[in-house]
Amino acid sequence: MDALPTKLYTVEQAGQYLLIPEKRIRTWLREGRLHGYKLGGEWRISEEDLEEFLASGYTGNKPQTKGE
């Protein structure tokens, strides 16, 4: 069994950490772009997942295809 993350953020806290709106965090969680956990019907994001997300250089922009 995996160990529990040491710190979990709410969507609001993750938005403050990443300096982006909560709505975008929720969208990324639903789309699987940002990994999170649903606990009691509310999203939680581990500190490790946030740091990995930042380290990936992900900007949230969809990749452009040729011709755009």
PDB file of N, CA, C and O in Angstrom, chain B, residues numbered from 101:
ATOM      1  N   MET B 101       0.843  -1.180   0.000  1.00  0.00           N
ATOM      2  CA  MET B 101       0.000   0.000   0.000  1.00  0.00           C
ATOM      3  C   MET B 101       0.888   1.243   0.000  1.00  0.00           C
ATOM      4  O   MET B 101       1.910   1.278   0.685  1.00  0.00           O
ATOM      5  N   ASP B 102       0.496   2.270  -0.774  1.00  0.00           N
ATOM      6  CA  ASP B 102       1.252   3.515  -0.851  1.00  0.00           C
ATOM      7  C   ASP B 102       1.122   4.295   0.451  1.00  0.00           C
ATOM      8  O   ASP B 102       0.089   4.249   1.118  1.00  0.00           O
ATOM      9  N   ALA B 103       2.178   5.007   0.798  1.00  0.00           N
ATOM     10  CA  ALA B 103       2.146   5.869   1.975  1.00  0.00           C
ATOM     11  C   ALA B 103       1.301   7.104   1.667  1.00  0.00           C
ATOM     12  O   ALA B 103       1.260   7.575   0.530  1.00  0.00           O
ATOM     13  N   LEU B 104       0.635   7.613   2.684  1.00  0.00           N
ATOM     14  CA  LEU B 104      -0.164   8.819   2.504  1.00  0.00           C
ATOM     15  C   LEU B 104       0.743  10.028   2.315  1.00  0.00           C
ATOM     16  O   LEU B 104       1.816  10.106   2.913  1.00  0.00           O
ATOM     17  N   PRO B 105       0.306  10.978   1.472  1.00  0.00           N
ATOM     18  CA  PRO B 105       1.111  12.186   1.289  1.00  0.00           C
ATOM     19  C   PRO B 105       1.229  12.947   2.607  1.00  0.00           C
ATOM     20  O   PRO B 105       0.351  12.862   3.466  1.00  0.00           O
ATOM     21  N   THR B 106       2.321  13.686   2.755  1.00  0.00           N
ATOM     22  CA  THR B 106       2.538  14.396   4.007  1.00  0.00           C
ATOM     23  C   THR B 106       1.671  15.634   4.133  1.00  0.00           C
ATOM     24  O   THR B 106       1.273  15.983   5.245  1.00  0.00           O
ATOM     25  N   LYS B 107       1.365  16.307   3.039  1.00  0.00           N
ATOM     26  CA  LYS B 107       0.535  17.505   3.088  1.00  0.00           C
ATOM     27  C   LYS B 107      -0.435  17.497   1.925  1.00  0.00           C
ATOM     28  O   LYS B 107      -0.057  17.237   0.783  1.00  0.00           O
ATOM     29  N   LEU B 108      -1.700  17.787   2.230  1.00  0.00           N
ATOM     30  CA  LEU B 108      -2.733  17.875   1.204  1.00  0.00           C
ATOM     31  C   LEU B 108      -3.267  19.296   1.145  1.00  0.00           C
ATOM     32  O   LEU B 108      -3.476  19.933   2.177  1.00  0.00           O
ATOM     33  N   TYR B 109      -3.484  19.786  -0.063  1.00  0.00           N
ATOM     34  CA  TYR B 109      -4.023  21.121  -0.288  1.00  0.00           C
ATOM     35  C   TYR B 109      -5.464  21.025  -0.760  1.00  0.00           C
ATOM     36  O   TYR B 109      -5.829  20.086  -1.468  1.00  0.00           O
ATOM     37  N   THR B 110      -6.280  21.991  -0.371  1.00  0.00           N
ATOM     38  CA  THR B 110      -7.620  22.125  -0.944  1.00  0.00           C
ATOM     39  C   THR B 110      -7.464  22.766  -2.317  1.00  0.00           C
ATOM     40  O   THR B 110      -6.371  23.202  -2.677  1.00  0.00           O
ATOM     41  N   VAL B 111      -8.537  22.826  -3.077  1.00  0.00           N
ATOM     42  CA  VAL B 111      -8.492  23.484  -4.383  1.00  0.00           C
ATOM     43  C   VAL B 111      -8.127  24.956  -4.197  1.00  0.00           C
ATOM     44  O   VAL B 111      -7.333  25.501  -4.964  1.00  0.00           O
ATOM     45  N   GLU B 112      -8.696  25.591  -3.194  1.00  0.00           N
ATOM     46  CA  GLU B 112      -8.403  27.000  -2.924  1.00  0.00           C
ATOM     47  C   GLU B 112      -6.915  27.197  -2.608  1.00  0.00           C
ATOM     48  O   GLU B 112      -6.277  28.107  -3.137  1.00  0.00           O
ATOM     49  N   GLN B 113      -6.376  26.344  -1.752  1.00  0.00           N
ATOM     50  CA  GLN B 113      -4.961  26.451  -1.392  1.00  0.00           C
ATOM     51  C   GLN B 113      -4.052  26.184  -2.592  1.00  0.00           C
ATOM     52  O   GLN B 113      -3.039  26.859  -2.774  1.00  0.00           O
ATOM     53  N   ALA B 114      -4.421  25.199  -3.407  1.00  0.00           N
ATOM     54  CA  ALA B 114      -3.624  24.887  -4.601  1.00  0.00           C
ATOM     55  C   ALA B 114      -3.636  26.066  -5.569  1.00  0.00           C
ATOM     56  O   ALA B 114      -2.616  26.376  -6.185  1.00  0.00           O
ATOM     57  N   GLY B 115      -4.781  26.718  -5.705  1.00  0.00           N
ATOM     58  CA  GLY B 115      -4.873  27.896  -6.559  1.00  0.00           C
ATOM     59  C   GLY B 115      -3.964  29.013  -6.073  1.00  0.00           C
ATOM     60  O   GLY B 115      -3.315  29.688  -6.872  1.00  0.00           O
ATOM     61  N   GLN B 116      -3.920  29.207  -4.756  1.00  0.00           N
ATOM     62  CA  GLN B 116      -3.042  30.224  -4.186  1.00  0.00           C
ATOM     63  C   GLN B 116      -1.576  29.843  -4.392  1.00  0.00           C
ATOM     64  O   GLN B 116      -0.741  30.699  -4.685  1.00  0.00           O
ATOM     65  N   TYR B 117      -1.274  28.576  -4.239  1.00  0.00           N
ATOM     66  CA  TYR B 117       0.091  28.074  -4.406  1.00  0.00           C
ATOM     67  C   TYR B 117       0.571  28.272  -5.844  1.00  0.00           C
ATOM     68  O   TYR B 117       1.705  28.689  -6.080  1.00  0.00           O
ATOM     69  N   LEU B 118      -0.313  27.965  -6.805  1.00  0.00           N
ATOM     70  CA  LEU B 118       0.039  28.057  -8.219  1.00  0.00           C
ATOM     71  C   LEU B 118      -0.276  29.422  -8.827  1.00  0.00           C
ATOM     72  O   LEU B 118       0.078  29.690  -9.976  1.00  0.00           O
ATOM     73  N   LEU B 119      -0.945  30.290  -8.050  1.00  0.00           N
ATOM     74  CA  LEU B 119      -1.338  31.627  -8.501  1.00  0.00           C
ATOM     75  C   LEU B 119      -2.281  31.582  -9.700  1.00  0.00           C
ATOM     76  O   LEU B 119      -2.135  32.350 -10.651  1.00  0.00           O
ATOM     77  N   ILE B 120      -3.251  30.666  -9.640  1.00  0.00           N
ATOM     78  CA  ILE B 120      -4.256  30.557 -10.697  1.00  0.00           C
ATOM     79  C   ILE B 120      -5.635  30.374 -10.064  1.00  0.00           C
ATOM     80  O   ILE B 120      -5.728  29.985  -8.900  1.00  0.00           O
ATOM     81  N   PRO B 121      -6.699  30.646 -10.804  1.00  0.00           N
ATOM     82  CA  PRO B 121      -8.059  30.532 -10.257  1.00  0.00           C
ATOM     83  C   PRO B 121      -8.434  29.091  -9.894  1.00  0.00           C
ATOM     84  O   PRO B 121      -7.976  28.131 -10.514  1.00  0.00           O
ATOM     85  N   GLU B 122      -9.281  28.974  -8.870  1.00  0.00           N
ATOM     86  CA  GLU B 122      -9.763  27.657  -8.431  1.00  0.00           C
ATOM     87  C   GLU B 122     -10.468  26.916  -9.563  1.00  0.00           C
ATOM     88  O   GLU B 122     -10.351  25.697  -9.682  1.00  0.00           O
ATOM     89  N   LYS B 123     -11.190  27.647 -10.382  1.00  0.00           N
ATOM     90  CA  LYS B 123     -11.935  27.023 -11.486  1.00  0.00           C
ATOM     91  C   LYS B 123     -10.989  26.249 -12.409  1.00  0.00           C
ATOM     92  O   LYS B 123     -11.311  25.150 -12.861  1.00  0.00           O
ATOM     93  N   ARG B 124      -9.822  26.834 -12.682  1.00  0.00           N
ATOM     94  CA  ARG B 124      -8.858  26.159 -13.555  1.00  0.00           C
ATOM     95  C   ARG B 124      -8.308  24.907 -12.876  1.00  0.00           C
ATOM     96  O   ARG B 124      -8.126  23.878 -13.527  1.00  0.00           O
ATOM     97  N   ILE B 125      -8.040  24.987 -11.561  1.00  0.00           N
ATOM     98  CA  ILE B 125      -7.565  23.819 -10.807  1.00  0.00           C
ATOM     99  C   ILE B 125      -8.588  22.692 -10.925  1.00  0.00           C
ATOM    100  O   ILE B 125      -8.229  21.549 -11.206  1.00  0.00           O
ATOM    101  N   ARG B 126      -9.866  23.019 -10.710  1.00  0.00           N
ATOM    102  CA  ARG B 126     -10.925  21.998 -10.790  1.00  0.00           C
ATOM    103  C   ARG B 126     -10.997  21.382 -12.188  1.00  0.00           C
ATOM    104  O   ARG B 126     -11.182  20.174 -12.332  1.00  0.00           O
ATOM    105  N   THR B 127     -10.851  22.215 -13.207  1.00  0.00           N
ATOM    106  CA  THR B 127     -10.869  21.719 -14.591  1.00  0.00           C
ATOM    107  C   THR B 127      -9.720  20.754 -14.814  1.00  0.00           C
ATOM    108  O   THR B 127      -9.914  19.666 -15.355  1.00  0.00           O
ATOM    109  N   TRP B 128      -8.513  21.151 -14.395  1.00  0.00           N
ATOM    110  CA  TRP B 128      -7.351  20.285 -14.580  1.00  0.00           C
ATOM    111  C   TRP B 128      -7.505  18.973 -13.821  1.00  0.00           C
ATOM    112  O   TRP B 128      -7.087  17.922 -14.308  1.00  0.00           O
ATOM    113  N   LEU B 129      -8.101  19.025 -12.634  1.00  0.00           N
ATOM    114  CA  LEU B 129      -8.325  17.794 -11.869  1.00  0.00           C
ATOM    115  C   LEU B 129      -9.297  16.874 -12.609  1.00  0.00           C
ATOM    116  O   LEU B 129      -9.051  15.674 -12.731  1.00  0.00           O
ATOM    117  N   ARG B 130     -10.394  17.438 -13.099  1.00  0.00           N
ATOM    118  CA  ARG B 130     -11.383  16.629 -13.837  1.00  0.00           C
ATOM    119  C   ARG B 130     -10.781  16.025 -15.099  1.00  0.00           C
ATOM    120  O   ARG B 130     -11.077  14.884 -15.453  1.00  0.00           O
ATOM    121  N   GLU B 131      -9.936  16.797 -15.775  1.00  0.00           N
ATOM    122  CA  GLU B 131      -9.331  16.339 -17.032  1.00  0.00           C
ATOM    123  C   GLU B 131      -8.129  15.421 -16.803  1.00  0.00           C
ATOM    124  O   GLU B 131      -7.629  14.813 -17.749  1.00  0.00           O
ATOM    125  N   GLY B 132      -7.666  15.317 -15.567  1.00  0.00           N
ATOM    126  CA  GLY B 132      -6.519  14.470 -15.270  1.00  0.00           C
ATOM    127  C   GLY B 132      -5.176  15.127 -15.535  1.00  0.00           C
ATOM    128  O   GLY B 132      -4.141  14.463 -15.473  1.00  0.00           O
ATOM    129  N   ARG B 133      -5.174  16.418 -15.830  1.00  0.00           N
ATOM    130  CA  ARG B 133      -3.909  17.133 -16.067  1.00  0.00           C
ATOM    131  C   ARG B 133      -3.147  17.342 -14.761  1.00  0.00           C
ATOM    132  O   ARG B 133      -1.918  17.407 -14.746  1.00  0.00           O
ATOM    133  N   LEU B 134      -3.901  17.446 -13.668  1.00  0.00           N
ATOM    134  CA  LEU B 134      -3.332  17.582 -12.330  1.00  0.00           C
ATOM    135  C   LEU B 134      -3.905  16.446 -11.504  1.00  0.00           C
ATOM    136  O   LEU B 134      -5.116  16.227 -11.493  1.00  0.00           O
ATOM    137  N   HIS B 135      -3.042  15.731 -10.818  1.00  0.00           N
ATOM    138  CA  HIS B 135      -3.485  14.579 -10.034  1.00  0.00           C
ATOM    139  C   HIS B 135      -3.997  15.041  -8.675  1.00  0.00           C
ATOM    140  O   HIS B 135      -3.393  15.900  -8.032  1.00  0.00           O
ATOM    141  N   GLY B 136      -5.114  14.464  -8.248  1.00  0.00           N
ATOM    142  CA  GLY B 136      -5.668  14.797  -6.944  1.00  0.00           C
ATOM    143  C   GLY B 136      -6.492  13.643  -6.406  1.00  0.00           C
ATOM    144  O   GLY B 136      -6.642  12.609  -7.058  1.00  0.00           O
ATOM    145  N   TYR B 137      -7.021  13.833  -5.217  1.00  0.00           N
ATOM    146  CA  TYR B 137      -7.818  12.823  -4.532  1.00  0.00           C
ATOM    147  C   TYR B 137      -9.143  13.451  -4.125  1.00  0.00           C
ATOM    148  O   TYR B 137      -9.189  14.618  -3.735  1.00  0.00           O
ATOM    149  N   LYS B 138     -10.202  12.690  -4.213  1.00  0.00           N
ATOM    150  CA  LYS B 138     -11.481  13.156  -3.703  1.00  0.00           C
ATOM    151  C   LYS B 138     -11.686  12.543  -2.327  1.00  0.00           C
ATOM    152  O   LYS B 138     -11.763  11.323  -2.183  1.00  0.00           O
ATOM    153  N   LEU B 139     -11.774  13.401  -1.322  1.00  0.00           N
ATOM    154  CA  LEU B 139     -12.011  12.974   0.049  1.00  0.00           C
ATOM    155  C   LEU B 139     -13.267  13.667   0.551  1.00  0.00           C
ATOM    156  O   LEU B 139     -13.314  14.895   0.631  1.00  0.00           O
ATOM    157  N   GLY B 140     -14.282  12.884   0.890  1.00  0.00           N
ATOM    158  CA  GLY B 140     -15.525  13.478   1.364  1.00  0.00           C
ATOM    159  C   GLY B 140     -16.178  14.376   0.340  1.00  0.00           C
ATOM    160  O   GLY B 140     -16.844  15.348   0.698  1.00  0.00           O
ATOM    161  N   GLY B 141     -15.995  14.063  -0.933  1.00  0.00           N
ATOM    162  CA  GLY B 141     -16.603  14.846  -2.006  1.00  0.00           C
ATOM    163  C   GLY B 141     -15.820  16.097  -2.385  1.00  0.00           C
ATOM    164  O   GLY B 141     -16.231  16.827  -3.287  1.00  0.00           O
ATOM    165  N   GLU B 142     -14.712  16.356  -1.721  1.00  0.00           N
ATOM    166  CA  GLU B 142     -13.891  17.529  -2.005  1.00  0.00           C
ATOM    167  C   GLU B 142     -12.518  17.095  -2.520  1.00  0.00           C
ATOM    168  O   GLU B 142     -11.949  16.112  -2.047  1.00  0.00           O
ATOM    169  N   TRP B 143     -12.001  17.837  -3.487  1.00  0.00           N
ATOM    170  CA  TRP B 143     -10.685  17.539  -4.031  1.00  0.00           C
ATOM    171  C   TRP B 143      -9.592  17.899  -3.041  1.00  0.00           C
ATOM    172  O   TRP B 143      -9.686  18.893  -2.321  1.00  0.00           O
ATOM    173  N   ARG B 144      -8.554  17.074  -3.018  1.00  0.00           N
ATOM    174  CA  ARG B 144      -7.322  17.345  -2.280  1.00  0.00           C
ATOM    175  C   ARG B 144      -6.159  17.020  -3.205  1.00  0.00           C
ATOM    176  O   ARG B 144      -6.187  16.034  -3.942  1.00  0.00           O
ATOM    177  N   ILE B 145      -5.144  17.862  -3.154  1.00  0.00           N
ATOM    178  CA  ILE B 145      -3.973  17.689  -4.009  1.00  0.00           C
ATOM    179  C   ILE B 145      -2.754  17.618  -3.108  1.00  0.00           C
ATOM    180  O   ILE B 145      -2.569  18.472  -2.240  1.00  0.00           O
ATOM    181  N   SER B 146      -1.922  16.607  -3.307  1.00  0.00           N
ATOM    182  CA  SER B 146      -0.739  16.463  -2.462  1.00  0.00           C
ATOM    183  C   SER B 146       0.320  17.485  -2.870  1.00  0.00           C
ATOM    184  O   SER B 146       0.374  17.932  -4.016  1.00  0.00           O
ATOM    185  N   GLU B 147       1.143  17.833  -1.914  1.00  0.00           N
ATOM    186  CA  GLU B 147       2.247  18.752  -2.172  1.00  0.00           C
ATOM    187  C   GLU B 147       3.168  18.176  -3.245  1.00  0.00           C
ATOM    188  O   GLU B 147       3.678  18.904  -4.096  1.00  0.00           O
ATOM    189  N   GLU B 148       3.373  16.864  -3.193  1.00  0.00           N
ATOM    190  CA  GLU B 148       4.226  16.210  -4.185  1.00  0.00           C
ATOM    191  C   GLU B 148       3.651  16.359  -5.588  1.00  0.00           C
ATOM    192  O   GLU B 148       4.386  16.607  -6.544  1.00  0.00           O
ATOM    193  N   ASP B 149       2.321  16.204  -5.709  1.00  0.00           N
ATOM    194  CA  ASP B 149       1.689  16.342  -7.027  1.00  0.00           C
ATOM    195  C   ASP B 149       1.787  17.774  -7.545  1.00  0.00           C
ATOM    196  O   ASP B 149       1.994  17.987  -8.740  1.00  0.00           O
ATOM    197  N   LEU B 150       1.639  18.757  -6.654  1.00  0.00           N
ATOM    198  CA  LEU B 150       1.776  20.155  -7.077  1.00  0.00           C
ATOM    199  C   LEU B 150       3.193  20.445  -7.542  1.00  0.00           C
ATOM    200  O   LEU B 150       3.393  21.106  -8.562  1.00  0.00           O
ATOM    201  N   GLU B 151       4.171  19.957  -6.804  1.00  0.00           N
ATOM    202  CA  GLU B 151       5.562  20.202  -7.180  1.00  0.00           C
ATOM    203  C   GLU B 151       5.920  19.503  -8.484  1.00  0.00           C
ATOM    204  O   GLU B 151       6.655  20.046  -9.308  1.00  0.00           O
ATOM    205  N   GLU B 152       5.393  18.290  -8.666  1.00  0.00           N
ATOM    206  CA  GLU B 152       5.630  17.568  -9.925  1.00  0.00           C
ATOM    207  C   GLU B 152       4.992  18.316 -11.096  1.00  0.00           C
ATOM    208  O   GLU B 152       5.574  18.407 -12.177  1.00  0.00           O
ATOM    209  N   PHE B 153       3.797  18.846 -10.871  1.00  0.00           N
ATOM    210  CA  PHE B 153       3.085  19.615 -11.883  1.00  0.00           C
ATOM    211  C   PHE B 153       3.908  20.836 -12.283  1.00  0.00           C
ATOM    212  O   PHE B 153       4.044  21.133 -13.470  1.00  0.00           O
ATOM    213  N   LEU B 154       4.457  21.544 -11.297  1.00  0.00           N
ATOM    214  CA  LEU B 154       5.292  22.714 -11.577  1.00  0.00           C
ATOM    215  C   LEU B 154       6.580  22.322 -12.290  1.00  0.00           C
ATOM    216  O   LEU B 154       6.999  22.990 -13.235  1.00  0.00           O
ATOM    217  N   ALA B 155       7.202  21.246 -11.839  1.00  0.00           N
ATOM    218  CA  ALA B 155       8.461  20.800 -12.427  1.00  0.00           C
ATOM    219  C   ALA B 155       8.297  20.373 -13.884  1.00  0.00           C
ATOM    220  O   ALA B 155       9.241  20.441 -14.671  1.00  0.00           O
ATOM    221  N   SER B 156       7.098  19.936 -14.229  1.00  0.00           N
ATOM    222  CA  SER B 156       6.852  19.492 -15.607  1.00  0.00           C
ATOM    223  C   SER B 156       6.832  20.666 -16.574  1.00  0.00           C
ATOM    224  O   SER B 156       6.877  20.479 -17.790  1.00  0.00           O
ATOM    225  N   GLY B 157       6.764  21.884 -16.024  1.00  0.00           N
ATOM    226  CA  GLY B 157       6.725  23.059 -16.886  1.00  0.00           C
ATOM    227  C   GLY B 157       5.370  23.278 -17.510  1.00  0.00           C
ATOM    228  O   GLY B 157       5.232  24.067 -18.446  1.00  0.00           O
ATOM    229  N   TYR B 158       4.374  22.594 -17.006  1.00  0.00           N
ATOM    230  CA  TYR B 158       3.037  22.687 -17.587  1.00  0.00           C
ATOM    231  C   TYR B 158       2.454  24.069 -17.375  1.00  0.00           C
ATOM    232  O   TYR B 158       2.445  24.576 -16.253  1.00  0.00           O
ATOM    233  N   THR B 159       1.972  24.678 -18.435  1.00  0.00           N
ATOM    234  CA  THR B 159       1.419  26.033 -18.359  1.00  0.00           C
ATOM    235  C   THR B 159      -0.104  26.030 -18.381  1.00  0.00           C
ATOM    236  O   THR B 159      -0.731  27.058 -18.123  1.00  0.00           O
ATOM    237  N   GLY B 160      -0.694  24.892 -18.684  1.00  0.00           N
ATOM    238  CA  GLY B 160      -2.147  24.847 -18.778  1.00  0.00           C
ATOM    239  C   GLY B 160      -2.665  25.133 -20.158  1.00  0.00           C
ATOM    240  O   GLY B 160      -3.853  24.953 -20.428  1.00  0.00           O
ATOM    241  N   ASN B 161      -1.787  25.580 -21.046  1.00  0.00           N
ATOM    242  CA  ASN B 161      -2.213  25.841 -22.418  1.00  0.00           C
ATOM    243  C   ASN B 161      -2.253  24.540 -23.190  1.00  0.00           C
ATOM    244  O   ASN B 161      -1.388  23.677 -23.040  1.00  0.00           O
ATOM    245  N   LYS B 162      -3.260  24.418 -24.005  1.00  0.00           N
ATOM    246  CA  LYS B 162      -3.341  23.228 -24.851  1.00  0.00           C
ATOM    247  C   LYS B 162      -2.273  23.336 -25.933  1.00  0.00           C
ATOM    248  O   LYS B 162      -2.042  24.421 -26.467  1.00  0.00           O
ATOM    249  N   PRO B 163      -1.619  22.225 -26.260  1.00  0.00           N
ATOM    250  CA  PRO B 163      -0.598  22.283 -27.315  1.00  0.00           C
ATOM    251  C   PRO B 163      -1.220  22.675 -28.643  1.00  0.00           C
ATOM    252  O   PRO B 163      -2.313  22.223 -28.988  1.00  0.00           O
ATOM    253  N   GLN B 164      -0.531  23.499 -29.367  1.00  0.00           N
ATOM    254  CA  GLN B 164      -1.032  23.908 -30.679  1.00  0.00           C
ATOM    255  C   GLN B 164      -0.671  22.863 -31.721  1.00  0.00           C
ATOM    256  O   GLN B 164       0.384  22.230 -31.667  1.00  0.00           O
ATOM    257  N   THR B 165      -1.571  22.709 -32.656  1.00  0.00           N
ATOM    258  CA  THR B 165      -1.299  21.807 -33.762  1.00  0.00           C
ATOM    259  C   THR B 165      -0.897  22.649 -34.964  1.00  0.00           C
ATOM    260  O   THR B 165      -1.146  23.854 -34.995  1.00  0.00           O
ATOM    261  N   LYS B 166      -0.286  22.026 -35.939  1.00  0.00           N
ATOM    262  CA  LYS B 166       0.128  22.759 -37.128  1.00  0.00           C
ATOM    263  C   LYS B 166      -1.087  23.428 -37.772  1.00  0.00           C
ATOM    264  O   LYS B 166      -2.168  22.846 -37.855  1.00  0.00           O
ATOM    265  N   GLY B 167      -0.879  24.658 -38.220  1.00  0.00           N
ATOM    266  CA  GLY B 167      -1.955  25.361 -38.880  1.00  0.00           C
ATOM    267  C   GLY B 167      -2.724  26.283 -37.956  1.00  0.00           C
ATOM    268  O   GLY B 167      -3.598  27.016 -38.417  1.00  0.00           O
ATOM    269  N   GLU B 168      -2.421  26.268 -36.650  1.00  0.00           N
ATOM    270  CA  GLU B 168      -3.128  27.170 -35.726  1.00  0.00           C
ATOM    271  C   GLU B 168      -2.365  28.445 -35.555  1.00  0.00           C
ATOM    272  O   GLU B 168      -2.798  29.329 -34.816  1.00  0.00           O
TER     273      GLU B 168
END
